Amino acid sequence: MYVWRSLKRGYNRKDLGISAFKAQRIKLKNQYQEFKESLEKEHLGTSFDKGYSKLTKVVSNFVIISFLIHYTW
């Protein structure tokens, strides 16, 4: 929480003493949570509710895979 708030306020990762990967992971996690909250606020109907858990699994898997691909090359 402290690191996320500091990054949001404009401090860079070197000031906070964290790696580039951790900084990106924190930023992406926050963006994902904001996206998830925005979907939860907008109730789009029962058909959307049925697919919501599937959507979150797909998005989280995509995020994990993209990080692994990016940082293993």
N, CA and C atoms as a LAMMPS dump frame, in Angstrom:
ITEM: TIMESTEP
0
ITEM: NUMBER OF ATOMS
219
ITEM: BOX BOUNDS ff ff ff
-5.0000000000000000e+02 5.0000000000000000e+02
-5.0000000000000000e+02 5.0000000000000000e+02
-5.0000000000000000e+02 5.0000000000000000e+02
ITEM: ATOMS id mol type element x y z
1 1 1 N 0.833 -1.183 0
2 1 2 C 0 0 0
3 1 3 C 0.886 1.257 0
4 2 1 N 1.893 1.284 0.841
5 2 2 C 2.769 2.437 0.914
6 2 3 C 3.483 2.658 -0.417
7 3 1 N 3.986 1.574 -1.001
8 3 2 C 4.733 1.673 -2.252
9 3 3 C 3.811 2.144 -3.368
10 4 1 N 2.606 1.598 -3.412
11 4 2 C 1.655 1.971 -4.452
12 4 3 C 1.316 3.465 -4.362
13 5 1 N 1.041 3.945 -3.158
14 5 2 C 0.727 5.366 -2.996
15 5 3 C 1.899 6.246 -3.401
16 6 1 N 3.098 5.822 -3.063
17 6 2 C 4.278 6.605 -3.421
18 6 3 C 4.487 6.631 -4.929
19 7 1 N 4.293 5.494 -5.586
20 7 2 C 4.407 5.453 -7.046
21 7 3 C 3.346 6.337 -7.696
22 8 1 N 2.156 6.315 -7.139
23 8 2 C 1.061 7.133 -7.675
24 8 3 C 1.358 8.622 -7.512
25 9 1 N 2.046 8.982 -6.465
26 9 2 C 2.381 10.385 -6.212
27 9 3 C 3.538 10.886 -7.055
28 10 1 N 4.239 9.97 -7.737
29 10 2 C 5.283 10.407 -8.639
30 10 3 C 6.695 10.017 -8.273
31 11 1 N 6.866 9.335 -7.149
32 11 2 C 8.198 8.852 -6.809
33 11 3 C 8.584 7.749 -7.781
34 12 1 N 9.853 7.682 -8.132
35 12 2 C 10.252 6.585 -9.014
36 12 3 C 10.68 5.388 -8.183
37 13 1 N 10.862 4.266 -8.846
38 13 2 C 11.145 3.013 -8.149
39 13 3 C 12.494 3.033 -7.439
40 14 1 N 13.447 3.787 -7.993
41 14 2 C 14.767 3.85 -7.359
42 14 3 C 14.698 4.582 -6.03
43 15 1 N 13.859 5.609 -5.951
44 15 2 C 13.677 6.317 -4.687
45 15 3 C 13.116 5.4 -3.607
46 16 1 N 12.279 4.468 -4.035
47 16 2 C 11.635 3.565 -3.087
48 16 3 C 12.459 2.3 -2.832
49 17 1 N 13.462 2.058 -3.667
50 17 2 C 14.325 0.901 -3.483
51 17 3 C 13.693 -0.408 -3.923
52 18 1 N 12.902 -0.366 -4.991
53 18 2 C 12.291 -1.599 -5.488
54 18 3 C 12.731 -1.845 -6.926
55 19 1 N 12.61 -3.079 -7.378
56 19 2 C 13.017 -3.433 -8.738
57 19 3 C 11.988 -2.948 -9.749
58 20 1 N 12.399 -2.914 -11.006
59 20 2 C 11.497 -2.489 -12.082
60 20 3 C 10.324 -3.452 -12.204
61 21 1 N 10.605 -4.744 -12.056
62 21 2 C 9.548 -5.746 -12.148
63 21 3 C 8.506 -5.542 -11.056
64 22 1 N 8.945 -5.305 -9.839
65 22 2 C 8.007 -5.114 -8.728
66 22 3 C 7.183 -3.844 -8.926
67 23 1 N 7.8 -2.782 -9.427
68 23 2 C 7.078 -1.544 -9.67
69 23 3 C 6.002 -1.753 -10.737
70 24 1 N 6.348 -2.445 -11.808
71 24 2 C 5.366 -2.719 -12.861
72 24 3 C 4.253 -3.619 -12.348
73 25 1 N 4.617 -4.604 -11.541
74 25 2 C 3.622 -5.51 -10.99
75 25 3 C 2.632 -4.762 -10.097
76 26 1 N 3.127 -3.84 -9.297
77 26 2 C 2.261 -3.061 -8.417
78 26 3 C 1.338 -2.165 -9.23
79 27 1 N 1.88 -1.5 -10.246
80 27 2 C 1.054 -0.63 -11.086
81 27 3 C -0.019 -1.429 -11.818
82 28 1 N 0.364 -2.568 -12.366
83 28 2 C -0.583 -3.394 -13.109
84 28 3 C -1.657 -3.97 -12.191
85 29 1 N -1.263 -4.36 -10.992
86 29 2 C -2.225 -4.877 -10.028
87 29 3 C -3.255 -3.807 -9.684
88 30 1 N -2.807 -2.583 -9.522
89 30 2 C -3.715 -1.497 -9.212
90 30 3 C -4.663 -1.224 -10.381
91 31 1 N -4.146 -1.222 -11.595
92 31 2 C -4.992 -1.003 -12.763
93 31 3 C -6.02 -2.115 -12.906
94 32 1 N -5.616 -3.344 -12.634
95 32 2 C -6.539 -4.473 -12.703
96 32 3 C -7.638 -4.331 -11.649
97 33 1 N -7.275 -3.932 -10.439
98 33 2 C -8.275 -3.766 -9.382
99 33 3 C -9.253 -2.649 -9.725
100 34 1 N -8.754 -1.549 -10.297
101 34 2 C -9.647 -0.464 -10.7
102 34 3 C -10.593 -0.916 -11.805
103 35 1 N -10.088 -1.698 -12.756
104 35 2 C -10.92 -2.244 -13.822
105 35 3 C -11.988 -3.171 -13.255
106 36 1 N -11.581 -4.022 -12.323
107 36 2 C -12.505 -4.964 -11.698
108 36 3 C -13.6 -4.218 -10.928
109 37 1 N -13.215 -3.188 -10.19
110 37 2 C -14.196 -2.409 -9.434
111 37 3 C -15.161 -1.683 -10.362
112 38 1 N -14.664 -1.195 -11.487
113 38 2 C -15.548 -0.51 -12.423
114 38 3 C -16.563 -1.474 -13.027
115 39 1 N -16.144 -2.725 -13.257
116 39 2 C -17.091 -3.723 -13.759
117 39 3 C -18.126 -4.085 -12.703
118 40 1 N -17.699 -4.154 -11.453
119 40 2 C -18.628 -4.493 -10.384
120 40 3 C -19.638 -3.381 -10.148
121 41 1 N -19.245 -2.142 -10.358
122 41 2 C -20.158 -1.011 -10.157
123 41 3 C -21.234 -0.971 -11.233
124 42 1 N -20.885 -1.353 -12.436
125 42 2 C -21.831 -1.34 -13.541
126 42 3 C -22.447 -2.723 -13.666
127 43 1 N -23.647 -2.863 -13.185
128 43 2 C -24.333 -4.154 -13.262
129 43 3 C -24.948 -4.269 -14.656
130 44 1 N -24.458 -5.22 -15.429
131 44 2 C -24.885 -5.322 -16.82
132 44 3 C -25.891 -6.437 -17.064
133 45 1 N -26.376 -7.104 -16.044
134 45 2 C -27.378 -8.144 -16.228
135 45 3 C -26.888 -9.521 -15.825
136 46 1 N -27.81 -10.481 -15.831
137 46 2 C -27.477 -11.823 -15.354
138 46 3 C -26.543 -12.552 -16.303
139 47 1 N -26.653 -12.316 -17.595
140 47 2 C -25.759 -13.007 -18.523
141 47 3 C -24.312 -12.548 -18.308
142 48 1 N -24.139 -11.284 -17.967
143 48 2 C -22.796 -10.792 -17.667
144 48 3 C -22.276 -11.41 -16.379
145 49 1 N -23.142 -11.54 -15.378
146 49 2 C -22.735 -12.115 -14.098
147 49 3 C -22.229 -13.538 -14.257
148 50 1 N -22.818 -14.288 -15.166
149 50 2 C -22.385 -15.673 -15.379
150 50 3 C -20.987 -15.722 -15.979
151 51 1 N -20.661 -14.782 -16.847
152 51 2 C -19.362 -14.788 -17.503
153 51 3 C -18.298 -13.983 -16.792
154 52 1 N -18.659 -13.329 -15.7
155 52 2 C -17.719 -12.445 -15.007
156 52 3 C -16.526 -13.214 -14.445
157 53 1 N -16.769 -14.354 -13.801
158 53 2 C -15.657 -15.112 -13.232
159 53 3 C -14.74 -15.633 -14.332
160 54 1 N -15.319 -16.028 -15.458
161 54 2 C -14.502 -16.492 -16.577
162 54 3 C -13.646 -15.343 -17.121
163 55 1 N -14.218 -14.176 -17.218
164 55 2 C -13.503 -12.996 -17.698
165 55 3 C -12.33 -12.651 -16.781
166 56 1 N -12.541 -12.676 -15.485
167 56 2 C -11.461 -12.344 -14.557
168 56 3 C -10.337 -13.367 -14.625
169 57 1 N -10.671 -14.644 -14.81
170 57 2 C -9.634 -15.668 -14.932
171 57 3 C -8.807 -15.457 -16.195
172 58 1 N -9.476 -15.137 -17.29
173 58 2 C -8.771 -14.925 -18.558
174 58 3 C -7.85 -13.721 -18.461
175 59 1 N -8.331 -12.638 -17.883
176 59 2 C -7.527 -11.425 -17.766
177 59 3 C -6.332 -11.665 -16.847
178 60 1 N -6.545 -12.311 -15.716
179 60 2 C -5.431 -12.545 -14.796
180 60 3 C -4.402 -13.493 -15.41
181 61 1 N -4.848 -14.499 -16.143
182 61 2 C -3.903 -15.39 -16.822
183 61 3 C -3.111 -14.644 -17.882
184 62 1 N -3.764 -13.764 -18.607
185 62 2 C -3.082 -12.971 -19.62
186 62 3 C -2.011 -12.091 -18.993
187 63 1 N -2.333 -11.475 -17.879
188 63 2 C -1.381 -10.606 -17.189
189 63 3 C -0.164 -11.408 -16.738
190 64 1 N -0.381 -12.56 -16.172
191 64 2 C 0.719 -13.396 -15.69
192 64 3 C 1.595 -13.841 -16.851
193 65 1 N 0.979 -14.302 -17.918
194 65 2 C 1.738 -14.785 -19.067
195 65 3 C 2.518 -13.654 -19.723
196 66 1 N 1.91 -12.485 -19.861
197 66 2 C 2.615 -11.376 -20.5
198 66 3 C 3.816 -10.944 -19.67
199 67 1 N 3.72 -10.962 -18.346
200 67 2 C 4.872 -10.629 -17.511
201 67 3 C 5.97 -11.663 -17.658
202 68 1 N 5.58 -12.935 -17.666
203 68 2 C 6.586 -13.986 -17.788
204 68 3 C 7.311 -13.9 -19.128
205 69 1 N 6.576 -13.649 -20.171
206 69 2 C 7.191 -13.541 -21.493
207 69 3 C 8.107 -12.321 -21.556
208 70 1 N 7.632 -11.214 -21.03
209 70 2 C 8.398 -9.973 -21.097
210 70 3 C 9.706 -10.065 -20.312
211 71 1 N 9.657 -10.638 -19.135
212 71 2 C 10.831 -10.621 -18.271
213 71 3 C 11.729 -11.852 -18.402
214 72 1 N 11.331 -12.842 -19.207
215 72 2 C 12.211 -13.979 -19.41
216 72 3 C 13.056 -13.83 -20.666
217 73 1 N 12.73 -12.905 -21.531
218 73 2 C 13.521 -12.7 -22.753
219 73 3 C 14.657 -11.847 -22.409
